[in-house]
Amino acid sequence: MKSTRFSFGCAATFLGTLLVVVSLSFSFASCKTDDNNDDSLTSGIEELSTDSPLIGKWKDSYSSIYEISQNEFSNYGDTYLSYAGNNLVISKTSENSGYIYIQFTRAADENRNYTTDKEKAPDIGNWYAISYKDLEENSIQLSGAYKYEGKTSTETLEEAITEFTIDNGYFGIYSDCTKLSN
């Protein structure tokens, strides 16, 4: 009889300990640490392929040029420079529309002059978005992110993805562009 009690007591202690260990394992496994990354925001982000129809020089009716390469985006005209960026990635919302994300390499200073000097233009190095739609072989509509009292850039790509959306009131006016060259 004494050995039976001992067996049941050991079994109960073992099962109790096992239950605590399993519970703690699930608790620690579900804790988010600094090493865990939330990739849900960047899951649809991709680099531009070399054969993408986005690549090329596009001109709008005001003679602005939008030059898109595999890694860079630049906006300029015959007599002026506007914004530009590198580290270009895209997020498609359909086969012919989506967002282009860049890190500013040229941005506006406080006097609305465009410069590459980060001391004068604090947006340089930050992320920005351009919306595109109705992409065809020789035409596209482009809109840079703008909203009255909105942000002009974000520190991270993830913040740009969240902030610069049509639903958030950015991209109200699109330029109708035709393709000049690849």
N, C-alpha and C positions, 0 to 999 in steps of 0.2 A: 504494500500500500504506500509506503513511504516513497519508493522509487517512482510510482505512478504520479504522485503529486509533484515530485521533482521534474518529471518529464513535461507535465502540463505547465508548470511554472516556467520552465526554460522555453517551451514553445511560445507561451504568451509573451514573455520578455523578448524573444527573438522577433516575433511578428510585430510587436509594438515598435521595436527599434527599426525594423525594416520599413514600417509605415512612415516613421519620422524621416528616415533617409530618403525615401522616394518622394515625400512631400517637399523636402528641402531641395532635392534635385530639380523638381519642376519649378520651384520658386526661383532658383538661381538661373535656370535655363531661360526663363521668361524675362529676366531683368535685362534692360537695355544698357549696354556699356558704351563708352566712348569709341570703342573699336567697331561697334555695329554701325553700319551705314544704311540709311533709308534710301534705297535706290528706286522707289516707286515714282518719284518725280522725274528722274532722268531715264526711265526705262524706254521711253519712246524717242529719245534723242539719238541722232545718228550723224556721222560725218557725211559730207557731201561726196557722192561718187563722181569720178572723173567724167562720166557720161551723162550727168544730171542735166536736164533741160534748163535748170536754174542758172547754170554757168554761162556767162557772157556779159556783154554790154547792153544795157537797156536804156532807152531814152524816152522821157515823157514829153508832153506837149509844151512844157516850159523850158525845154532844152537841158534839163537836168539829166545827168548820166548816173546810172546805178550799175557799178561794175561788181560782178560776183564771180569769184574764183572758188576753187575747192576749199580754201582756207581763209579767204578775206572778203570783205564787203567794203565798198567805197562809194560815196556820193559826192559828185562835183559837177561843175559846169565849165563853160569856156573861159569864164573870167573869175571863178571862185572855187574854193574848196569847202566842202561841208564835212559831215562826220565820216568816220571810217573805223574799221575794227578787224581783228584777226581772231583766231581760234574758233572759226565759224562752225557751227553745228545747226542742224535743223530738226524740227519736230513736225511731221506731217499730220494734218487733220483730215485730209482726204488725198486722193491721187494727184489733185491739182491745186492744193492749198495747204498752208501751214505757217510755221513761224521759223524765222532765221534768227539765231542768237550769235552775238559777237561781243568781244571785249574791246572797248574803245581804245583806239590808238590815236585818234584825232577827234576832239570834241570842242564844244563851245565854251568860251570863257565867260566871265560876267558881262562883257560887252557884246556878246553874241558873235565874236570873232572866233574862227576855228583854229586850233593850235594843237601841237603834239606835246606841249609843255604841261606836265602834270601839275606843276606849281600854279599855273594859270587856269587850268581846266581840271578840276578834281574828279570828273567822271572818267578820265583816262584810267584804264586798267579795270574799270567796272563793266558789268554786263548790260546789254541793251537788246532789244528785240525789234524785228521788222516782220510784219505780217504780209504774206503773199496769198493771192487767190487768182482763180481763173487762169492758171498757168497753161499756156499752149506753146506750140513750137516757136512762134514768133510774137507772142504777146503775153503780158502779165499785168496784174495790178499789185502795186506795192504801197505799203503804209508804214512809216516809222512810228514807234510808240510815242504817243503824246496824249496828255490829258491835262486840262486846266487844274492846277494844284496837284498834279500827279508827280510821280517820281521820274527822274531823268535817267537813272541807272540804278543797278543794285550791286552789292558786293559779290554775290555768288550767282552762279548759273541757276541753282535751285530757286533762289529768290526771284530771278528774272522770269522763270517759268511760271511761278505763282502770281507775280504782280502784273506782268505785261500780257493781258488777255483781252480779247474782245469783250467778254462778259464784265470785266472790270472797267470798261469805258474807254480803253485805249483804241487806237486804230479807227478813228471816225472818218478820215478822208483818205482815199486811195488815189494814186496816180496811175493813169492808164499808160502803159509803156509798150514800146515795140523794140524788138531785138535788132541791134546793129551788127553784132558779130558774136561768135563763140569765144 
